[in-house]
Amino acid sequence: MDFDYTDKVKDLQGRVTAFMQDYVIPSEEPISTWFAENRDEWGAAPMMDDLKAEAKKQGLWNLFLPEDSRGAGLSNLEYAPLAEITGWSPTIGPEALNCSAPDTGNMEILSRYGSPEQQEEWLKPLLAGDIRSCFSMTEPAVASSDANNIALRIEDDGDSWVLNGRKWWSSSALRRETKVALVMGVTDPEAEVGKRHSLVCVPIDAPGLTILRSTTVFGFDDRHEGGHGVLDYVDVRVPKSALLGPRGGGFAVAQSRLGPGRIHHCMRLIGMAERAVAMMTERAKTRVTWGEPVADQGVFQTWLADARIQINAARLVVLNAAFKMDTIGNKEARHEIAAAKIMVPQVARDVIDRAIQTFGGAGISSDFPLAYLYVTARYLQVADGPDEVHRRSLARAELKRVPLLKVM
Ligand SMILES: Cc1cc2nc3c(=O)[nH]c(=O)nc-3n(C[C@H](O)[C@H](O)[C@H](O)COP(=O)(O)OP(=O)(O)OC[C@H]3O[C@@H](n4cnc5c(N)ncnc54)[C@H](O)[C@@H]3O)c2cc1C
């Protein structure tokens, strides 16, 4: 396995780094970026349109989307180090390059399974960064980490589908640019397990679809992301052509979105952890206790050394998963993706936690980004499937593995 970056990737790394340094990091001021205090209701960061225009001009646009000529033509392995750099500023960087969740996953599905009409209506403006989208799968009433429990009903009614049910955690639903929800529900309750669910595209302003509120993330409203919508679907009617992918194929279609989505989060988490290390290092050099900079304390140096080991190991796990996705396919690489999904948020959380400790009270406050980075790493131990579910699938694969040597 050769994880050395190609010249093309090195060039892009330099350009993405310069873009982040010159445009994105300065856009974080004032601190309210992390709070969105001075933003329009549920809108993007105020400078986002300018950042997107600049990113497009520099050819730093849609860097994700392998296997599709509409993206930048990068493999997952090539995209990983670039997504990592955008993760240094997770509320601005990825969106500025049109590489943010949940749109990336939705674009992957639409590009792979969307009809020509769906691609024209939804994929084209998403790729152009003109609209945003949400993915509406999780439900408050059922344990949604087992997707078989998803209960929203999508009934076949003549030339329409009719949706009834409630969703929550539909990230980005409240963004003013969000125009479409990709909704998972039951079309075929009598079918065998795994073939009961389908996906449909629902315009966010469809009659009967009400956004009740947004849930918070440890108190952060995630306004930049468009919140996390609690959505009521009451007799929402969409045409038959709204079906995305095959009827009864909802799980398979969603899976093709979740694998890349998970690994993209891991790539960005490495960047968040790197930022935490950069911040804690600078801070420790300048804060003096009992006559010595904190950086000279053994305990701080242990934290720093451990952070470097953890991050480097996590990066290799991510690159390995990306490499496998490129070489054997997303489905076959699911165990490598699961391993990354378990390991990386935990590593990032640990590293950011130590950076918070280094900052003292400043780290707990939201005057610095560490608190927000921490909650992001923490929630990613639940979002995209909780750790336990990924451990379950890894353990089941392990139980089937034939050992190299027979010793029992
Ligand atoms: C910030 C954020 C953004 C999100 N964005 C989206 C989105 O855009 N669209 C969307 O549809 N969803 C989204 N989600 C929802 C997320 O995917 C779900 O919360 C997650 O899949 C878990 O489902 P649940 O909340 O129903 O938990 P439950 O299924 O109720 O599980 C609760 C707990 O049970 C335990 N558990 C579950 N299964 C097992 C097992 N096999 N073994 C042992 N323990 C187990 C785990 O500890 C788990 O955390 C988001 C969540 C968050 C926090």
Ligand as a Chemical Component Dictionary entry (heavy atoms), coordinates in Angstrom:
data_LIG
# 
_chem_comp.id                   LIG 
_chem_comp.type                 NON-POLYMER 
_chem_comp.pdbx_formal_charge   0 
_chem_comp.three_letter_code    LIG 
# 
loop_
_chem_comp_atom.comp_id 
_chem_comp_atom.atom_id 
_chem_comp_atom.alt_atom_id 
_chem_comp_atom.type_symbol 
_chem_comp_atom.charge 
_chem_comp_atom.model_Cartn_x 
_chem_comp_atom.model_Cartn_y 
_chem_comp_atom.model_Cartn_z 
_chem_comp_atom.pdbx_ordinal 
LIG C1  C1  C 0 -25.623 16.078 15.356 1  
LIG C2  C2  C 0 -26.372 14.946 14.721 2  
LIG C3  C3  C 0 -26.700 15.023 13.377 3  
LIG C4  C4  C 0 -27.466 14.017 12.792 4  
LIG N1  N1  N 0 -27.845 14.140 11.466 5  
LIG C5  C5  C 0 -28.708 13.252 10.948 6  
LIG C6  C6  C 0 -29.258 13.452 9.631  7  
LIG O1  O1  O 0 -28.898 14.408 8.917  8  
LIG N2  N2  N 0 -30.214 12.591 9.183  9  
LIG C7  C7  C 0 -30.638 11.544 9.944  10 
LIG O2  O2  O 0 -31.510 10.804 9.481  11 
LIG N3  N3  N 0 -30.125 11.312 11.173 12 
LIG C8  C8  C 0 -29.191 12.147 11.700 13 
LIG N4  N4  N 0 -28.712 11.951 12.972 14 
LIG C9  C9  C 0 -29.227 10.853 13.773 15 
LIG C10 C10 C 0 -28.248 9.740  14.049 16 
LIG O3  O3  O 0 -27.879 9.084  12.867 17 
LIG C11 C11 C 0 -28.929 8.820  15.067 18 
LIG O4  O4  O 0 -29.046 9.550  16.276 19 
LIG C12 C12 C 0 -28.146 7.541  15.285 20 
LIG O5  O5  O 0 -28.206 6.715  14.152 21 
LIG C13 C13 C 0 -28.712 6.738  16.477 22 
LIG O6  O6  O 0 -30.076 6.527  16.363 23 
LIG P1  P1  P 0 -31.011 6.917  17.617 24 
LIG O7  O7  O 0 -30.731 8.313  18.002 25 
LIG O8  O8  O 0 -32.417 6.556  17.287 26 
LIG O9  O9  O 0 -30.473 6.027  18.809 27 
LIG P2  P2  P 0 -30.991 4.593  19.255 28 
LIG O10 O10 O 0 -31.168 3.716  18.057 29 
LIG O11 O11 O 0 -32.141 4.785  20.170 30 
LIG O12 O12 O 0 -29.744 4.036  20.052 31 
LIG C14 C14 C 0 -29.426 4.543  21.362 32 
LIG C15 C15 C 0 -28.213 3.841  21.881 33 
LIG O13 O13 O 0 -28.444 2.453  21.965 34 
LIG C16 C16 C 0 -27.218 1.768  21.902 35 
LIG N5  N5  N 0 -27.260 0.715  20.884 36 
LIG C17 C17 C 0 -27.898 0.709  19.721 37 
LIG N6  N6  N 0 -27.683 -0.432 19.051 38 
LIG C18 C18 C 0 -26.851 -1.167 19.822 39 
LIG C19 C19 C 0 -26.230 -2.438 19.699 40 
LIG N7  N7  N 0 -26.418 -3.184 18.609 41 
LIG N8  N8  N 0 -25.442 -2.859 20.705 42 
LIG C20 C20 C 0 -25.248 -2.111 21.820 43 
LIG N9  N9  N 0 -25.797 -0.910 21.989 44 
LIG C21 C21 C 0 -26.586 -0.428 21.008 45 
LIG C22 C22 C 0 -26.139 2.802  21.514 46 
LIG O14 O14 O 0 -25.397 3.177  22.638 47 
LIG C23 C23 C 0 -26.974 3.956  21.003 48 
LIG O15 O15 O 0 -26.296 5.209  21.135 49 
LIG C24 C24 C 0 -27.892 12.906 13.567 50 
LIG C25 C25 C 0 -27.537 12.834 14.924 51 
LIG C26 C26 C 0 -26.796 13.828 15.501 52 
LIG C27 C27 C 0 -26.454 13.723 16.957 53 
# 
loop_
_chem_comp_bond.comp_id 
_chem_comp_bond.atom_id_1 
_chem_comp_bond.atom_id_2 
_chem_comp_bond.value_order 
_chem_comp_bond.pdbx_ordinal 
LIG C1  C2  SING 1  
LIG C2  C3  SING 2  
LIG C2  C26 DOUB 3  
LIG C3  C4  DOUB 4  
LIG C4  N1  SING 5  
LIG C4  C24 SING 6  
LIG N1  C5  DOUB 7  
LIG C5  C6  SING 8  
LIG C5  C8  SING 9  
LIG C6  O1  DOUB 10 
LIG C6  N2  SING 11 
LIG N2  C7  SING 12 
LIG C7  O2  DOUB 13 
LIG C7  N3  SING 14 
LIG N3  C8  DOUB 15 
LIG C8  N4  SING 16 
LIG N4  C9  SING 17 
LIG N4  C24 SING 18 
LIG C9  C10 SING 19 
LIG C10 O3  SING 20 
LIG C10 C11 SING 21 
LIG C11 O4  SING 22 
LIG C11 C12 SING 23 
LIG C12 O5  SING 24 
LIG C12 C13 SING 25 
LIG C13 O6  SING 26 
LIG O6  P1  SING 27 
LIG P1  O7  DOUB 28 
LIG P1  O8  SING 29 
LIG P1  O9  SING 30 
LIG O9  P2  SING 31 
LIG P2  O10 DOUB 32 
LIG P2  O11 SING 33 
LIG P2  O12 SING 34 
LIG O12 C14 SING 35 
LIG C14 C15 SING 36 
LIG C15 O13 SING 37 
LIG C15 C23 SING 38 
LIG O13 C16 SING 39 
LIG C16 N5  SING 40 
LIG C16 C22 SING 41 
LIG N5  C17 SING 42 
LIG N5  C21 SING 43 
LIG C17 N6  DOUB 44 
LIG N6  C18 SING 45 
LIG C18 C19 SING 46 
LIG C18 C21 DOUB 47 
LIG C19 N7  SING 48 
LIG C19 N8  DOUB 49 
LIG N8  C20 SING 50 
LIG C20 N9  DOUB 51 
LIG N9  C21 SING 52 
LIG C22 O14 SING 53 
LIG C22 C23 SING 54 
LIG C23 O15 SING 55 
LIG C24 C25 DOUB 56 
LIG C25 C26 SING 57 
LIG C26 C27 SING 58 
# 
